[in-house]
Amino acid sequence: MRIKGKDVTIRPLKNSDRKNIALYANNKKIWQNLRDIMPHPYTLEDADNFLEIVALEDPVCTFAIEFEGKFAGVCGLNLQPDIYRNSCEIGYWIAEPYWSKGVATEAVKCVTEYAFKTLDKVRVFTGVFEYNKASIRVLEKCGFEKEGVFKSALTKDGKLYDEVRYALLR
Ligand SMILES: CC(C)(COP(=O)(O)OP(=O)(O)OC[C@H]1O[C@@H](n2cnc3c(N)ncnc32)[C@H](O)[C@@H]1OP(=O)(O)O)[C@@H](O)C(=O)NCCC(=O)NCCS
């Protein structure tokens, strides 16, 4: 399964991605914007654990992002249970050398379309740290709407932050 955008391709992760994942995910600027489930520092063993979990997904929900044929990040959907089953949460990170080239924007568009068309979901949402202006811009460029601010909902690196929630409906 591959989804092709203009310059970006979305494809399932493979074991040979381990070195690139460990290389690029080991970046505090990335960790600062994600949940603490993502380790820092990030090692090859962390990449292997991640790939082991992802390999069990059915349907595939976590993808490698390629830019001009090279590994450039990860984008995934977190399917929601029970009464939230028509929703999924989107998450993504881009390797720092590829920032500000439109990679996240294209990847989010591709994976959101996969959620709507292939997985038949109705709603894709995410929560962003209040200071993550680049990610907020990505979501706005993809047509997501701001739904609200959850005050002091997030704790990162010992400090409290507001969470800004965005969603796109099919
Ligand atoms: C946030 C992130 C995903 C953006 O990826 P990217 O590939 O650089 O994003 P794009 O190039 O598609 O778009 C970025 C937009 O943000 C803008 N931007 C970048 N830094 C900004 C800042 N400090 N303030 C405001 N806008 C900013 C860019 O100019 C661009 O907008 P434009 O096209 O209108 O010029 C990437 O920086 C990243 O992986 N960060 C760490 C992990 C993370 O934040 N994940 C998302 C969690 S919600």
The ligand as an SDF file (V2000), in Angstrom:
LIG
                    3D

 48 50  0  0  0  0  0  0  0  0999 V2000
    5.7130   20.5360   12.9980 C   0  0  0  0  0  0  0  0  0  0  0  0
    6.3330   19.7360   11.8440 C   0  0  0  0  0  0  0  0  0  0  0  0
    5.5860   18.4290   11.7040 C   0  0  0  0  0  0  0  0  0  0  0  0
    6.2110   20.5850   10.5590 C   0  0  0  0  0  0  0  0  0  0  0  0
    6.7220   19.8240    9.4770 O   0  0  0  0  0  0  0  0  0  0  0  0
    7.1220   20.5160    8.0810 P   0  0  0  0  0  0  0  0  0  0  0  0
    7.3140   19.4370    7.0890 O   0  0  0  0  0  0  0  0  0  0  0  0
    8.2290   21.4700    8.3210 O   0  0  0  0  0  0  0  0  0  0  0  0
    5.7740   21.3270    7.7840 O   0  0  0  0  0  0  0  0  0  0  0  0
    5.3730   22.0770    6.4060 P   0  0  0  0  0  0  0  0  0  0  0  0
    6.6340   22.4730    5.6990 O   0  0  0  0  0  0  0  0  0  0  0  0
    4.3920   21.2520    5.6970 O   0  0  0  0  0  0  0  0  0  0  0  0
    4.6170   23.3640    6.9660 O   0  0  0  0  0  0  0  0  0  0  0  0
    5.1610   24.1250    8.0260 C   0  0  0  0  0  0  0  0  0  0  0  0
    4.5080   25.4900    8.0610 C   0  0  0  0  0  0  0  0  0  0  0  0
    4.7520   26.0900    9.3440 O   0  0  0  0  0  0  0  0  0  0  0  0
    5.4030   27.3300    9.1630 C   0  0  0  0  0  0  0  0  0  0  0  0
    6.2570   27.5320   10.3270 N   0  0  0  0  0  0  0  0  0  0  0  0
    7.4120   26.9150   10.6220 C   0  0  0  0  0  0  0  0  0  0  0  0
    7.8660   27.3670   11.8140 N   0  0  0  0  0  0  0  0  0  0  0  0
    6.9690   28.2720   12.2580 C   0  0  0  0  0  0  0  0  0  0  0  0
    6.8760   29.0860   13.4160 C   0  0  0  0  0  0  0  0  0  0  0  0
    7.8100   29.0480   14.3760 N   0  0  0  0  0  0  0  0  0  0  0  0
    5.8040   29.9140   13.5410 N   0  0  0  0  0  0  0  0  0  0  0  0
    4.8440   29.9660   12.6000 C   0  0  0  0  0  0  0  0  0  0  0  0
    4.8770   29.2000   11.4650 N   0  0  0  0  0  0  0  0  0  0  0  0
    5.9350   28.3700   11.3060 C   0  0  0  0  0  0  0  0  0  0  0  0
    6.1490   27.1900    7.8390 C   0  0  0  0  0  0  0  0  0  0  0  0
    6.4810   28.4530    7.3230 O   0  0  0  0  0  0  0  0  0  0  0  0
    5.0880   26.4460    7.0220 C   0  0  0  0  0  0  0  0  0  0  0  0
    4.0180   27.3030    6.6530 O   0  0  0  0  0  0  0  0  0  0  0  0
    3.9240   27.9700    5.1570 P   0  0  0  0  0  0  0  0  0  0  0  0
    3.8750   26.8240    4.1860 O   0  0  0  0  0  0  0  0  0  0  0  0
    2.6730   28.7610    5.2130 O   0  0  0  0  0  0  0  0  0  0  0  0
    5.1630   28.8030    5.0010 O   0  0  0  0  0  0  0  0  0  0  0  0
    7.8510   19.4710   12.1070 C   0  0  0  0  0  0  0  0  0  0  0  0
    8.4820   20.6770   12.4380 O   0  0  0  0  0  0  0  0  0  0  0  0
    8.0860   18.4640   13.2220 C   0  0  0  0  0  0  0  0  0  0  0  0
    8.2090   17.2770   12.9730 O   0  0  0  0  0  0  0  0  0  0  0  0
    8.1420   18.9540   14.4770 N   0  0  0  0  0  0  0  0  0  0  0  0
    8.3500   18.0940   15.6300 C   0  0  0  0  0  0  0  0  0  0  0  0
    7.2180   17.0840   15.8620 C   0  0  0  0  0  0  0  0  0  0  0  0
    5.8450   17.7030   15.8480 C   0  0  0  0  0  0  0  0  0  0  0  0
    5.6720   18.8620   16.1720 O   0  0  0  0  0  0  0  0  0  0  0  0
    4.8310   16.9200   15.4460 N   0  0  0  0  0  0  0  0  0  0  0  0
    3.4660   17.3630   15.4230 C   0  0  0  0  0  0  0  0  0  0  0  0
    2.8420   17.1860   16.7620 C   0  0  0  0  0  0  0  0  0  0  0  0
    1.1880   17.8440   16.7990 S   0  0  0  0  0  0  0  0  0  0  0  0
  1  2  1  0
  2  3  1  0
  2  4  1  0
  2 36  1  0
  4  5  1  0
  5  6  1  0
  6  7  2  0
  6  8  1  0
  6  9  1  0
  9 10  1  0
 10 11  2  0
 10 12  1  0
 10 13  1  0
 13 14  1  0
 14 15  1  0
 15 16  1  0
 15 30  1  0
 16 17  1  0
 17 18  1  0
 17 28  1  0
 18 19  1  0
 18 27  1  0
 19 20  2  0
 20 21  1  0
 21 22  1  0
 21 27  2  0
 22 23  1  0
 22 24  2  0
 24 25  1  0
 25 26  2  0
 26 27  1  0
 28 29  1  0
 28 30  1  0
 30 31  1  0
 31 32  1  0
 32 33  2  0
 32 34  1  0
 32 35  1  0
 36 37  1  0
 36 38  1  0
 38 39  2  0
 38 40  1  0
 40 41  1  0
 41 42  1  0
 42 43  1  0
 43 44  2  0
 43 45  1  0
 45 46  1  0
 46 47  1  0
 47 48  1  0
M  END
$$$$
